[in-house]
Amino acid sequence: MTASNDVPNPFEEKAKQQQLIKDKMANVKHKIAIISGKGGVGKTLVTVNLAAALAKGRKGKVGILDADLTGPCVPKMLGLKGHRMELGTDGIMPARGPEEIAVVSMDFLLPDDEAPVIWRGPLKMGAIRQFLGEVAWGDLDYLLIDLPPGTGDESLSVMQLLPELDGVIIVTICPRRPVIATKKVPRVMPRTNARTTIVVWVKRVFKPCKRRTLRYE
């Protein structure tokens, strides 16, 4: 018969992970989540541009957690396609983008662009825990968390694991359907103590050019 002390206690393991997250996040001054009610509204574009703006004068002090596990695209926008995260003495080492932005993404773990991530809730929760607690984030002024569209597992996991979020940025565009979807997002805000919620409207303008085609800005 197997001794009871040989069986790992899931509650103790969870408590250890939570403590790891607490210790790592204690070195991050500001944690901001970026979310949208619907995909394709420019959420990741806002995340990357905000990180670039914040990183000026703060080289190595800004990080991005790409929490969109099934559709990660932050690395592509930062020109980090093909990069890999490595294991260091302090944990998993994030990839480094422009202005030494620390980037962690599922994209770095996939063999190619067409490889799918077919995970259910518990696996997604475990990955988020690892990204938060086992990555050597170091001392950061800002950690931007790019969440997937909607209010699914990843978003709820982050808000559960980081109740001390400093702010939430909700990104949308003008058409009616994205606006309707966006109205659902604030309903998950009571799950976090985020002090600031900002709504960003991404404006799309089409201007005709000489060749009678449409130019997108």
N, C-alpha and C positions, 0 to 999 in steps of 0.2 A: 504493500500500500504506500502511495506517495505521501511524503510528509507535507503538511499544510504549508510549511515555510518554503517549500520548493515551488509552489504555485504563485506566480506573480499576482499581486493584488491590483486590479484595474483602477481602484480608487486612489491607491498610492501613486501609481504611474501617472494618472491624470493630474494629481496634486503636484508631482515633480515637474511635469510639463508646464503647468500653470505658473509655477515659481520661476522656471526658466524664462518664460515669456515676460513675467514681471521684472526680472533682473535685466533682461535685454532692453526692454522698453523704458526702463528707468534712465537709460542713457540717451533717450530721444526726447528733445524738448517739446516738439509739437507734432502731433499725429493727426493727419487730415485724410478723410475718406472722400473719394470722388465716385459718384454713382449716377445712374440715369434710369428712367423708367422703361426706356426702349433702346434697342441697339441702333447703331448708325447715326447717332446724333452728334458725334464729335467728342465723346467723353474722354477717350484716351488722348486725343489731340490736346484737350485742355490740360490733362495731367502732365503730359510731356512738356508742353510750353510753360506751364507753371513751375515745373521742376527746373527747367533751364533758366527761368527768370530768377528764381530763388537761389540758384547755385552761383550766380555771378557775385563774386566777392566772398563766397562761402565754399570754396573748392573742397570737395570731399565731405561736406556737411549736409548733403541732401541725398535722400534715398527714395526709390520707388519700389513698392511691392506690387507686382502685377498679379492680383488675386483672381483674375479671370482665367481659371484653370483650364477650361475647355476651349477658350478662344484667345489665347495670349497674343498680343501684338505690340506691346511696349518695346521689346528688343528691336523689332523691324523699324519702328519710328525713330529709334536712337542710333540706328546703324550698327547694331550689335548682333545681327544675324550670324549664326555659326559659332558664337561665343559659348563658353561653358563655365559653370560654377565649379570651383575646386574646394577640396576639403583642407582646411588649415588647422592650426593649433587651437584656435578659439572657436572653431565651428566651420560651417559652410561659408565660403568666401563669395560675396556677391560679385557679379561682373561690374566693370567700370565703364561708364559712358562718357559723353562730353562733360567737361567741368568736373570730372571724377564723380559723377552721379552714381551711387550704388544702386544696382538693379538686380532684383530677384524675380524670376519668372519661370513658369512651367515650360516655356518655350526652350529654355536652355537644357532641358532634360529629355526632349523629344528627339528621335533620330532624324526626322525630316518634317517638312511642312504638312504633309498629308497624314501623318500619324495622329489618330484620334485619341482623346482622353475619355474613356468610357467608365466613369466613376460614379458611384452613388454617394449619398450624404456623408456617411462615416469616413470614407476615404478622403473626401474633400476637406472635411473638418480636420483630419489628421495632417493633411498637407499644409493647411493654413497654420496649424499649431507649429509645425516644423519650420515653416518660413519665418514665423515670428520669434520662436524661441531658440532655434538652433543655427540661425544665420549670424555671422559676426558683423552685425550692423555698425558697431563702434559708436562713437559719440556723434550724433546727428542733431542738427538744428530742426530739420523737417523730414518727416517720413510721409510720403504721399501713397495712399493705398488705392490703386485703380481697381474698383469692383466691377463685376460683370453686370450687364443690364438687368433690371428687375430686382426682386427682393428674395432671391433664392438662397441656397445653402451657404455660398461663400460670403454673401453680405451679412447674413444673420450670424455666421461664425465670427466674423471680424468684430461685429458690434457686441457679441457676447464676450469675446476674449479681450476686447479693448474698450471697456465701459468708460474710460477716461479720454475718449477722443476729443480733440480740441475743436474740431469743426467738421462739417459735412458739406460738400459742394454737389449740388444737383444740376446736371447738365441736360438741356433740352433744346429743341428747335420749335419754330412757330407752328407747323401744321398741327391740326386738331388731335390726331391720334397720339403723337408723342406727348402732347400736353396732357391728355387724359391719363396716359400711363404714368406721367410724372407725378400726378396728384396722389398716386398710391404710395409713393416713396416716403413722404413725411410721416406716414402712419407707423413706420418701423422706428422712427426717431425716439419714441419713449423708451426703447430698449437701450439707448445710450445716453450718457450725460453730456453729449456734445454741446458746447456753449454757443456755437455759431452755425447757422445753416444759410448757405448762399445758393441762389439759383442763377445759373449762367445760361443765357439764351445765345445759342450759336447762330449767327446771321449768315445766310447763304445768298449770294448775289450772282446772277448770271448776266454778263454783259456781252452784247454782240461784237464781234471783231470783223476785220475786213474780209475774211474768207467765208463769211456767213455761217460760221460755226459758233458754238457757245463756249465762252470762256468762264471757268469757275474760279472764284476767289474765296 
